[in-house]
Amino acid sequence: ILPAKLIDGGVAGLVGVTCVFPIDLAKTRLQNQQGTKVYSGLLDCLVKTIRAEGYLGMYRGAAVNLILVTPEKAIKLAANDVFRQKLSKGGRLPLWAEILAGCGAGTCQVVVTTPMEMLKIQLQDAGRLAAQRTVSAPAPPLTEPPSPRPSATGITLELLRTRGLIGLYRGAGATLLRDVPFSMIYFPLFAKLNTLGRREQGCHGDTQERAPFVQSFMAGCAAGSVAAVAVTPLDVIKTRLQTLKKGVGEDSYRGLADCARRIWSREGPSAFLKGATCRALVIAPLFGIAQGVYFLGAGEQVLAVFR
């Protein structure tokens, strides 16, 4: 039932994001570093963030993510299920149909993912920009008030005022180029791993329905980490394009091709893998938890209460 699948996807997203958000913040800050390097790696970033901004500083942008991840994950997971059901014949789904279903799911989610990532990145990167100013510039006079922290509401209103609704969808093309290949890799791989060692089919001829929580969790972790690392170069480009405020000496870009060219020429090919470890550490448990919770069927239990 589609409503139940949407509830399952929403709950799965909320639980997953809450657990891994600090690593996602570190990923964004590491990917945006160009000139003055404030952080040397994941642990250094987390430690410096806690020292400068407190424990809650690791959750900058989490509110936006928690609000929008519910429809985002609900659309992604439910759309994949719907496409798989439509494309299956006699309970069997060929590999090309699994890839096509993943492609459809990745395309559908971009409607929510793009504005969510747009706002989240500005909030996550604000601490890096403040730390960079401290490293590269002398201390400001004591009489100078500290710059105000950005808020999701303020960023949204400013974007709507200056650029209209399209401002919230800056980097939509890069988001699409990242999320569609991710889903095309992730969902078929997850489906294969989730059926390993099991031949018994569920009531709809789908072995996925019989998967125990642990197997769904491990399959989600493995498939998520592989897909995450594979599309990291596209994630780096998307993050750079969606970052509105740049640090001292950092490049601004005119589009996808310009961004890729400048990163290659100025920072080398290794720059396209910035944050790859962080992405694997974020996506693996995020999708492991999400798939585990999704297959527990919380949505069906919620709907049963109201019947």
C-alpha positions as a printed Julia matrix, in Angstrom:
307×3 Matrix{Float64}:
  0.0     0.0     0.0
  1.51    3.33   -1.07
  0.54    5.35    2.08
  2.19    2.7     4.28
  5.34    2.76    2.13
  5.49    6.57    2.41
  5.25    6.35    6.23
  7.93    3.63    6.29
 10.26    5.73    4.15
  9.69    8.83    6.29
 10.38    7.05    9.58
 13.44    5.36    8.06
 14.84    8.71    6.93
 14.31   10.39   10.3
 16.05    7.61   12.24
 18.95    7.39    9.79
 19.67   11.13    9.54
 19.6    11.62   13.32
 22.34    9.0    13.71
 24.81   10.16   11.04
 24.32   13.92   10.61
 27.64   15.03   12.25
 29.62   12.99    9.7
 27.58   14.54    6.89
 28.47   18.0     8.21
 32.16   17.07    8.18
 31.8    15.79    4.59
 30.35   19.12    3.4
 33.1    21.14    5.08
 35.9    18.93    3.76
 34.52   19.02    0.2
 34.31   22.82    0.22
 37.94   23.36    1.3
 40.0    24.9    -1.5
 42.63   27.39   -0.37
 43.25   27.7     3.35
 42.73   24.26    4.86
 41.01   24.47    8.21
 40.52   20.72    8.68
 42.94   17.87    7.98
 40.36   15.11    8.03
 37.11   13.78    9.47
 38.14   13.53   13.13
 39.97   16.87   13.05
 36.85   18.51   11.6
 34.55   17.06   14.28
 36.93   17.97   17.13
 37.39   21.56   15.9
 33.65   21.93   15.34
 32.88   20.88   18.92
 35.56   23.23   20.3
 34.39   26.25   18.27
 30.63   25.69   18.13
 29.82   23.24   20.89
 28.27   19.79   20.57
 25.15   21.18   18.89
 27.39   22.76   16.24
 27.7    19.29   14.71
 23.96   19.4    14.01
 23.9    22.69   12.07
 21.32   22.28    9.32
 19.85   19.17   10.94
 16.41   20.77   11.39
 16.06   21.34    7.63
 17.24   17.82    6.95
 14.92   16.24    9.5
 11.91   18.13    8.12
 12.59   17.44    4.44
 14.18   13.99    4.72
 10.77   12.5     5.53
  9.26   13.25    2.1
 12.65   12.74    0.41
 13.26    9.22    1.72
  9.56    8.38    1.47
  9.53    9.32   -2.22
 12.82    7.52   -2.94
 12.0     4.2    -1.27
  8.32    4.13   -2.19
  8.97    5.13   -5.82
 11.52    2.35   -6.19
  9.0    -0.18   -4.85
  6.25    1.09   -7.15
  8.51    1.01  -10.22
  9.72   -2.5    -9.32
  6.14   -3.74   -9.03
  5.16   -2.17  -12.36
  8.18   -3.59  -14.17
  8.07   -7.1   -12.69
  6.62   -9.96  -14.71
  5.49  -13.1   -12.91
  7.29  -12.07   -9.75
 10.63  -11.78  -11.55
 12.57   -8.6   -12.25
 15.45   -8.56  -14.77
 18.55   -6.49  -14.02
 17.67   -3.82  -16.62
 14.28   -3.34  -14.91
 15.94   -3.02  -11.47
 18.28   -0.35  -12.85
 15.36    1.44  -14.53
 13.36    1.37  -11.28
 16.35    2.9    -9.44
 16.64    5.55  -12.14
 12.97    6.46  -11.67
 13.32    6.64   -7.88
 16.39    8.89   -8.11
 14.64   11.21  -10.55
 11.52   11.54   -8.39
 13.39   12.45   -5.2
 15.26   15.43   -6.74
 12.13   17.59   -6.32
 12.7    17.51   -2.55
 16.43   16.74   -2.38
 17.64   19.86   -4.21
 16.15   22.54   -1.91
 16.93   20.41    1.15
 20.61   20.12    0.2
 20.74   23.76   -0.87
 19.69   24.99    2.59
 21.58   22.33    4.53
 24.9    23.08    2.82
 24.75   26.82    3.65
 24.1    26.06    7.32
 26.73   23.33    7.51
 29.45   25.39    5.81
 28.96   28.55    7.89
 31.22   27.22   10.65
 34.01   26.42    8.18
 33.91   29.95    6.74
 34.08   31.45   10.24
 37.02   29.19   11.15
 38.8    30.08    7.88
 38.49   33.81    8.61
 40.06   33.19   12.02
 43.0    31.3    10.48
 43.68   33.65    7.54
 42.95   37.06    9.08
 43.96   38.9    12.26
 41.49   39.0    15.12
 38.8    41.7    14.69
 38.54   44.56   17.18
 36.65   43.73   20.38
 34.03   46.35   19.49
 33.12   44.58   16.24
 30.01   42.42   16.75
 30.18   38.78   15.64
 28.51   38.03   12.32
 25.02   36.6    12.76
 24.51   32.91   12.19
 22.5    32.08    9.08
 19.11   30.44    9.49
 17.16   28.24    7.09
 14.29   30.73    7.09
 16.59   33.68    6.36
 18.38   31.85    3.53
 15.06   30.74    2.01
 13.55   34.24    2.1
 16.72   35.79    0.65
 16.81   33.27   -2.2
 13.12   33.75   -2.96
 13.55   37.55   -2.88
 16.64   37.71   -5.09
 16.3    34.69   -7.39
 12.74   33.46   -7.03
 11.76   29.82   -6.58
 14.48   28.75   -9.01
 17.05   29.92   -6.44
 16.13   26.99   -4.19
 16.79   24.66   -7.12
 20.32   25.84   -7.84
 22.41   22.78   -8.64
 19.35   20.7    -9.59
 21.18   19.31  -12.63
 24.15   18.25  -10.51
 21.81   16.74   -7.92
 20.08   14.75  -10.66
 23.42   13.58  -12.05
 24.41   12.38   -8.57
 21.17   10.81   -7.37
 20.11    8.95  -10.52
 23.4     6.97  -10.89
 23.41    6.42   -7.11
 19.94    4.85   -7.21
 20.78    2.85  -10.34
 23.7     1.28   -8.46
 22.19    1.12   -4.98
 18.76   -0.46   -5.46
 19.74   -3.42   -7.71
 22.77   -4.16   -5.49
 20.67   -3.93   -2.32
 18.02   -6.23   -3.81
 20.64   -8.87   -4.63
 22.3    -8.7    -1.21
 18.94   -8.7     0.55
 17.95  -12.01   -1.05
 21.23  -13.88   -0.47
 20.68  -17.26    1.14
 16.88  -17.04    0.94
 14.66  -18.78   -1.6
 11.27  -18.4     0.07
  9.13  -15.72   -1.55
  6.73  -13.3     0.12
  3.02  -13.03   -0.53
  3.63  -10.98   -3.71
  6.38  -13.19   -5.05
  8.99  -10.84   -3.63
 11.79  -12.28   -1.47
 12.42   -8.74   -0.14
  9.32   -9.03    2.07
 10.81  -11.97    3.99
 14.13  -10.27    4.75
 15.04  -10.12    8.45
 16.05   -6.75    9.91
 19.75   -7.64   10.24
 20.03   -8.76    6.62
 18.25   -5.63    5.33
 20.51   -3.48    7.52
 23.73   -5.12    6.32
 22.57   -5.11    2.68
 21.72   -1.39    2.97
 25.12   -0.62    4.5
 27.07   -2.51    1.84
 25.09   -1.25   -1.15
 25.04    2.3     0.23
 28.79    2.5     0.74
 29.55    1.18   -2.78
 27.09    3.56   -4.45
 28.22    6.52   -2.3
 31.91    6.18   -3.18
 31.07    5.62   -6.87
 29.25    8.98   -7.19
 31.48   11.03   -4.86
 32.97   13.1    -7.74
 29.45   14.2    -8.7
 28.68   14.99   -5.05
 31.78   17.21   -4.83
 30.65   19.16   -7.92
 27.09   19.47   -6.55
 28.32   20.72   -3.16
 30.59   23.35   -4.75
 27.82   24.6    -7.08
 25.26   24.88   -4.27
 27.56   26.73   -1.84
 26.58   30.41   -2.03
 29.24   32.0     0.2
 32.86   31.28   -0.67
 35.92   31.63    1.53
 39.0    33.74    0.81
 40.53   32.81   -2.56
 37.92   30.17   -3.32
 36.5    29.71   -6.81
 32.96   30.45   -7.97
 31.62   28.4   -10.86
 29.44   29.07  -13.9
 28.08   25.56  -14.26
 28.78   21.83  -14.16
 31.45   21.75  -16.85
 33.23   24.86  -15.52
 33.21   23.46  -11.99
 34.65   20.1   -13.08
 37.32   21.77  -15.22
 38.48   24.16  -12.49
 38.6    21.48   -9.81
 40.69   19.26  -12.13
 43.11   22.02  -13.16
 43.55   23.76   -9.79
 43.24   20.94   -7.25
 43.98   17.8    -9.24
 41.91   14.63   -9.77
 42.16   13.65   -6.08
 39.89   16.61   -5.22
 36.97   14.73   -6.79
 37.23   12.17   -3.99
 37.16   14.7    -1.15
 34.83   13.46    1.55
 34.59    9.96    0.02
 35.28    8.3     3.38
 32.77   10.57    5.08
 30.18    9.81    2.42
 30.65    6.07    2.87
 30.41    6.47    6.66
 27.22    8.54    6.25
 25.44    6.62    3.51
 26.23    3.1     4.74
 24.51    3.36    8.16
 21.93    5.84    6.81
 20.65    3.41    4.21
 21.27    0.39    6.44
 19.03    1.9     9.13
 16.58    3.21    6.53
 16.18   -0.13    4.78
 15.97   -2.03    8.07
 13.26    0.25    9.43
 11.52    0.3     6.04
 11.27   -3.47    5.94
 10.04   -3.62    9.55
  6.82   -2.14    8.14
  6.11    0.66   10.64
  3.68    2.22    8.16
  1.43   -0.82    8.08
  1.29   -0.87   11.9
  0.44    2.85   12.06
 -2.35    2.51    9.49
 -3.71   -0.55   11.31
 -4.27    1.58   14.43
 -6.61    3.93   12.53
 -8.66    1.2    10.89
